[in-house]
Amino acid sequence: MPGKRVQLVTVGEAMLRLSVGAGHRLEDAHYFDVHVAGSEANVAYAAARVGLRSAWVSALPANPLGRRVADTLAAGGVDTSLVRWVEGGRLGLYFVEMGAAPRPINVVYDRAASAMAQAAPDLFDWKVAADTDFLHVSGITLGLSRSARQIALGAMKEVRSKGATVTFDVNYRQRLWDREAAAAAVREVAPWVDVLVCTAEDARDLFGARGAPAAVLQHLRTELGVGTVVVTMGADGAIASQGDLTVARGGHAVETVDRVGAGDAFVAGLIWGLLDGSLELGLERGLARDHREVGR
């Protein structure tokens, strides 16, 4: 096949998501629905589902739970040949109960000391993984552990040296680390990021960006020095800036069935549009996909 080996490589942890049905509580559950989840895995899966050649890089335990993750992603068209298998490692889990108003969604994590969080940076061959058009990482990977942050940064530097585009989703998770540490880590990797995606909420909480969407956008560009910045605003859509171009698109009115992974679907659509050379198309495709179910 001419060109790059794949169009998109994502790097990060995957987990098993165990959820209860609507209206049920975790403490009363007799059974769980089981799905594969994880930000970068979701992006790779969603991209593959629209026909992109995508690959996912991670470390998985060499046991049935790890194989469940790899088999699910491979069945969706994701290249998992770069996954490293760890004997005796563990897979992270998280438990979800979908809230019904006024009760919010409740998430309980059991992800400490996962195979990916404990993986050594030299476990991966970035010369092979760098044969791509795009690399995507999220702030979740930076927050997993010091070694995971080194893995992500090493991947960014390698693919940048080969001419690939690096996309980065801030994706702040307060249960992983505090705001100051997350903001410092984003600033550390920003010089190797080409496209940054951030929610308006994370822009406010991590970088003090407030005001109208255009002001938030400019604040992030000035603060982080990234060439292309995308700010997502939930139901209000998204706004993006690239050089002298600023593009805004409204959201779509939908009935929310499962909001987990919506941001990852947006990123997959954004990258799809950028691969076709259009920031505007990226926003449109991202917003059209951000309400769909991914990573299942």
Legacy VTK file of the C-alpha trace (Angstrom):
# vtk DataFile Version 3.0
C-alpha trace
ASCII
DATASET POLYDATA
POINTS 296 float
0.000 0.000 0.000
1.522 3.369 -1.003
2.139 6.161 1.513
2.304 5.714 5.261
1.731 2.346 6.929
-1.262 3.794 8.744
-2.997 7.171 8.821
-3.408 7.395 12.578
-1.559 5.985 15.583
-2.914 6.489 19.095
-1.024 5.807 22.327
-2.637 5.138 25.687
-4.265 2.828 28.199
-7.388 0.765 27.658
-9.649 -0.555 30.389
-12.739 -2.635 30.758
-15.829 -0.618 31.538
-18.401 -2.353 33.740
-21.721 -0.542 33.796
-25.163 -1.057 35.249
-28.429 -0.366 33.479
-30.202 2.982 33.700
-31.802 3.485 37.091
-29.651 0.857 38.833
-26.920 1.446 41.416
-23.464 -0.096 41.522
-23.907 -1.378 45.047
-27.085 -3.248 44.068
-25.886 -4.670 40.742
-26.380 -8.377 40.040
-24.537 -8.153 36.719
-22.569 -5.664 34.600
-22.433 -4.822 30.920
-18.794 -5.082 29.828
-17.216 -2.866 27.179
-13.705 -1.946 26.142
-12.904 1.698 26.869
-10.049 4.185 27.038
-9.633 7.549 25.362
-6.997 6.766 22.746
-8.425 3.305 22.088
-11.804 4.932 21.462
-10.266 7.383 18.985
-8.514 4.590 17.080
-11.712 2.517 17.009
-13.930 5.399 15.859
-11.413 6.348 13.159
-11.257 2.771 11.898
-15.047 2.629 11.728
-15.093 5.486 9.195
-12.443 3.779 7.080
-9.155 5.231 8.308
-6.152 2.968 8.745
-5.603 3.311 12.467
-3.316 1.610 14.973
-3.264 1.615 18.763
-0.091 1.373 20.862
-0.264 0.174 24.448
0.775 -2.478 26.936
-1.711 -5.187 27.885
-1.565 -8.038 30.366
-1.096 -11.434 28.739
-4.345 -12.823 30.098
-7.973 -13.137 28.962
-8.821 -9.544 29.943
-5.994 -8.162 27.837
-7.017 -10.366 24.929
-10.612 -9.103 25.261
-9.335 -5.568 24.674
-7.131 -6.447 21.705
-9.746 -8.668 20.075
-12.450 -6.000 20.393
-10.306 -3.314 18.811
-9.062 -5.624 16.068
-12.652 -6.612 15.256
-13.385 -2.922 14.713
-10.525 -2.622 12.225
-7.788 -1.275 14.510
-4.212 -2.487 13.937
-3.048 -3.911 17.288
0.275 -5.316 16.062
2.208 -2.706 18.070
0.652 -3.727 21.409
3.168 -5.107 23.895
2.097 -8.054 26.055
3.115 -8.102 29.704
3.247 -11.287 31.776
1.727 -10.825 35.206
0.376 -7.351 34.460
-3.125 -6.133 35.159
-5.822 -4.376 33.185
-7.490 -1.300 34.614
-11.228 -1.369 35.280
-13.862 1.251 35.813
-17.446 1.017 36.962
-20.243 3.293 35.741
-23.778 4.018 36.783
-25.657 6.306 34.441
-27.289 9.042 36.446
-30.900 10.065 35.965
-31.573 13.727 36.765
-30.966 15.135 39.250
-28.440 12.402 40.087
-25.206 12.716 38.031
-23.256 9.914 36.423
-21.085 8.022 38.923
-17.714 6.545 37.929
-15.470 4.407 40.143
-11.938 3.640 38.881
-9.772 0.619 39.628
-6.852 1.334 37.327
-3.770 1.709 39.550
-0.602 -0.163 38.499
-1.990 -1.222 35.123
0.303 -2.720 32.512
0.393 0.554 30.583
0.971 2.700 33.664
3.984 0.560 34.601
5.364 0.063 31.085
8.951 1.179 30.503
9.537 3.771 27.771
11.946 1.455 25.920
9.260 -1.208 25.537
7.985 0.339 22.301
9.511 0.649 18.827
8.688 4.200 17.753
10.523 3.828 14.458
7.713 1.513 13.327
4.917 3.435 15.049
6.111 6.717 13.532
5.204 5.549 10.023
1.917 7.442 10.193
0.269 10.688 9.171
-1.158 11.501 12.611
-0.322 10.595 16.204
-2.925 11.148 18.911
-2.395 11.246 22.674
-4.571 12.532 25.503
-3.808 14.085 28.859
-5.013 10.891 30.511
-1.853 9.140 29.356
0.276 11.930 30.790
-1.469 11.500 34.132
-1.163 7.715 34.424
2.453 7.684 35.609
5.833 9.285 35.021
6.820 6.474 32.656
3.573 6.800 30.662
4.302 10.510 30.263
7.781 9.669 28.977
6.259 7.159 26.548
3.861 9.785 25.196
6.541 12.457 24.871
8.931 10.039 23.173
6.240 9.119 20.663
5.482 12.785 19.955
9.123 13.622 19.334
9.692 10.613 17.083
6.662 11.144 14.848
7.329 14.877 14.649
10.848 14.109 13.404
9.268 11.994 10.641
6.877 14.746 9.560
3.667 13.439 11.153
1.053 15.655 12.810
0.557 15.349 16.583
-2.922 15.863 18.010
-3.461 16.165 21.740
-6.678 16.182 23.768
-6.241 17.824 27.190
-8.941 15.506 28.594
-8.384 16.423 32.250
-9.361 13.799 34.830
-9.366 15.138 38.380
-9.269 11.628 39.850
-5.876 11.063 38.224
-4.121 14.260 39.314
-4.618 17.856 40.385
-5.070 20.843 38.085
-1.609 22.301 38.621
0.159 19.048 37.745
-2.028 18.497 34.681
-1.481 22.048 33.399
2.290 21.735 33.886
2.359 18.458 31.952
0.387 19.959 29.055
2.820 22.879 28.921
5.712 20.404 28.870
4.437 18.543 25.788
2.963 21.596 23.995
6.109 22.274 21.888
5.526 18.927 20.138
1.783 19.359 19.622
0.348 20.537 16.290
-3.377 20.343 17.105
-4.701 20.805 20.646
-8.267 19.946 21.660
-9.635 21.267 24.934
-13.060 21.667 26.485
-14.039 25.163 27.554
-14.267 23.820 31.114
-10.720 22.427 31.083
-9.433 25.647 29.511
-10.909 27.550 32.462
-9.845 25.161 35.206
-6.300 24.450 34.018
-5.287 27.633 32.230
-7.607 30.337 33.566
-9.200 30.980 30.158
-12.550 32.751 30.517
-14.963 34.789 28.464
-16.359 34.346 24.990
-15.281 31.255 22.999
-12.993 33.327 20.762
-11.252 34.753 23.840
-10.778 31.266 25.301
-9.327 30.116 21.995
-6.859 32.991 21.851
-5.864 32.489 25.474
-4.909 28.867 24.787
-2.976 29.762 21.633
-1.005 32.400 23.504
-0.493 30.269 26.611
0.597 27.074 24.871
1.944 28.227 21.512
0.167 25.494 19.541
-0.567 26.184 15.878
-4.087 24.770 15.772
-6.383 24.941 18.793
-9.906 23.517 19.056
-12.237 24.388 21.942
-15.293 22.210 22.421
-18.382 23.600 24.131
-20.717 20.664 24.575
-24.151 21.271 23.043
-22.949 24.645 21.743
-20.527 23.014 19.320
-16.866 23.902 18.830
-14.574 26.696 17.684
-11.111 26.325 16.171
-8.227 28.536 15.120
-5.427 27.761 12.674
-3.188 30.614 11.573
-5.455 33.446 10.462
-8.449 31.124 10.098
-11.101 30.839 12.809
-13.975 28.401 12.342
-17.036 27.825 14.536
-19.723 25.180 14.208
-22.835 24.600 16.298
-23.736 21.347 17.985
-26.501 18.941 17.022
-29.683 18.431 19.017
-29.657 14.802 20.152
-31.071 12.649 22.895
-28.172 11.500 25.058
-28.110 7.755 25.558
-24.492 7.265 26.681
-22.224 10.281 26.967
-19.035 8.339 27.794
-16.584 8.570 24.896
-18.328 11.424 23.077
-15.209 13.588 23.182
-13.131 10.773 21.701
-15.587 10.405 18.833
-15.252 14.149 18.215
-11.460 13.815 17.997
-11.739 10.936 15.507
-14.010 13.028 13.291
-11.676 16.009 13.596
-8.671 13.963 12.494
-10.700 12.493 9.636
-11.392 15.992 8.364
-7.795 17.131 8.851
-6.585 14.149 6.847
-8.760 15.452 4.027
-7.060 18.836 4.429
-9.913 20.774 6.024
-10.270 22.166 9.545
-13.874 23.093 8.752
-14.628 19.534 7.668
-12.911 18.273 10.801
-15.246 20.263 13.033
-18.310 19.187 11.073
-17.375 15.513 11.152
-16.345 15.670 14.794
-19.593 17.253 15.899
-21.600 14.805 13.793
-19.864 11.876 15.501
-19.562 13.092 19.087
-22.966 11.720 20.088
-22.389 8.249 18.647
-21.398 5.164 20.529
-17.718 4.227 20.193
-15.327 1.745 21.713
-18.017 -0.869 22.119
LINES 1 297
296 0 1 2 3 4 5 6 7 8 9 10 11 12 13 14 15 16 17 18 19 20 21 22 23 24 25 26 27 28 29 30 31 32 33 34 35 36 37 38 39 40 41 42 43 44 45 46 47 48 49 50 51 52 53 54 55 56 57 58 59 60 61 62 63 64 65 66 67 68 69 70 71 72 73 74 75 76 77 78 79 80 81 82 83 84 85 86 87 88 89 90 91 92 93 94 95 96 97 98 99 100 101 102 103 104 105 106 107 108 109 110 111 112 113 114 115 116 117 118 119 120 121 122 123 124 125 126 127 128 129 130 131 132 133 134 135 136 137 138 139 140 141 142 143 144 145 146 147 148 149 150 151 152 153 154 155 156 157 158 159 160 161 162 163 164 165 166 167 168 169 170 171 172 173 174 175 176 177 178 179 180 181 182 183 184 185 186 187 188 189 190 191 192 193 194 195 196 197 198 199 200 201 202 203 204 205 206 207 208 209 210 211 212 213 214 215 216 217 218 219 220 221 222 223 224 225 226 227 228 229 230 231 232 233 234 235 236 237 238 239 240 241 242 243 244 245 246 247 248 249 250 251 252 253 254 255 256 257 258 259 260 261 262 263 264 265 266 267 268 269 270 271 272 273 274 275 276 277 278 279 280 281 282 283 284 285 286 287 288 289 290 291 292 293 294 295
